[in-house]
Amino acid sequence: TAPRKLSITFAHAPGAMLALTKKLNIFPRAPLFFGVGPTQSSFIISFDDMTQLNLLISIDDTDNLDSPGSGTAAELLAAALEAEGLANCADISRHQLFVHKDIPYTSHNSAMCFPASARTDDLEAIIHFGRDFLRREAAAGSDPGLCVMQNDSPLDQESLIAFGHDAKKRILTKDAAYQLARHLHIHLSEHGGS
């Protein structure tokens, strides 16, 4: 059978180790460090740590007129997930939603989304972390929401894309969003506001 562990030696650790684990989307739970020289170190990765999810994480309406915008909040959330060792996060994208007098929004009515890779068994921890982050960091009077989906799971993409297009052109209800999220097994939650 194939070996279950891999030993790697770096000439300039720990920076090289962190760069490689991020590049390979490896999440060592408890890397074992031991010195082998004044400028080298080694660690052991279990191949079980390479079982991963590809996620899309989105937040919306975390700000008020006096606070940093939702783009900043998304940057902070991505950085915090990485600092906790829960996910490797990629670039954030901004998505313009329908602007209408009957839709409450702060300045532009846009949502933020970023891809992330994580260990399979950390999905619930990521959702919990995101909820706590929004409750702690969202500005007073904001209406924050969190959406987390598995981008590599069987998914009715047509329904999801159609809903996204509609959100750019017309008023949609929260009930419709929750109904679609349940149908597609996507986490969707709101954390304050209206």
C-alpha positions, 0 to 999 in steps of 0.5 A, a space after each residue: 500500500 502507499 505510504 500515509 505520511 510524507 516527510 519534507 525538509 526545507 532549507 528556509 523554514 518556516 516561511 517555505 513550509 507555509 508557502 508550500 502547504 498553501 500552494 498544494 492546498 495541504 492542511 497539516 493538523 499537527 505538523 511535527 517539527 524537528 531541527 536537522 541543522 541551523 537553517 533547515 527543519 522538517 515536518 510530517 504531513 498525513 495524506 489524510 490532511 489532503 482530503 479537501 473541499 472546494 468552497 465558495 464563501 460569500 458575505 453581504 451587507 456588513 457595513 454602514 455609512 461610517 464603516 469600512 465596506 463589505 469588501 474589507 470585511 471579506 478580506 478580513 474574514 479570508 485572512 482570519 480563516 487562513 490564520 486559524 488554519 481552517 482554509 486557504 482563500 483566493 481572490 475576492 470578487 464583487 457582485 453587483 445586485 439590483 439597486 432599487 428604492 425598495 431594497 435596503 442597502 448601504 451604498 452599492 448593494 453588492 455582495 463579496 465572494 471568494 473561493 477557499 479550499 479546506 479539509 472535508 471535516 472542517 466545513 462546519 467549523 468554517 460556517 461557525 467561524 463565519 457566523 461568529 465573525 459576522 456577529 462580531 465584526 459587522 457594523 451597527 445597523 447592518 444586515 449581514 448574511 453568510 453563504 457557504 457552498 461546496 463548489 465540487 459537489 453535485 449541484 443544480 448550477 442552472 438554478 443557482 446561476 438563474 437566481 444570481 442573474 435575477 438578483 441583478 435585475 429584480 427584487 427577490 425575497 429571502 424566502 426564495 433564497 432560503 428555499 433555493 439554498 435548502 434545495 441545493 444544500 447550501 448554507 445560508 444564514 443572516 446575522 442581525 438587521 432586518 
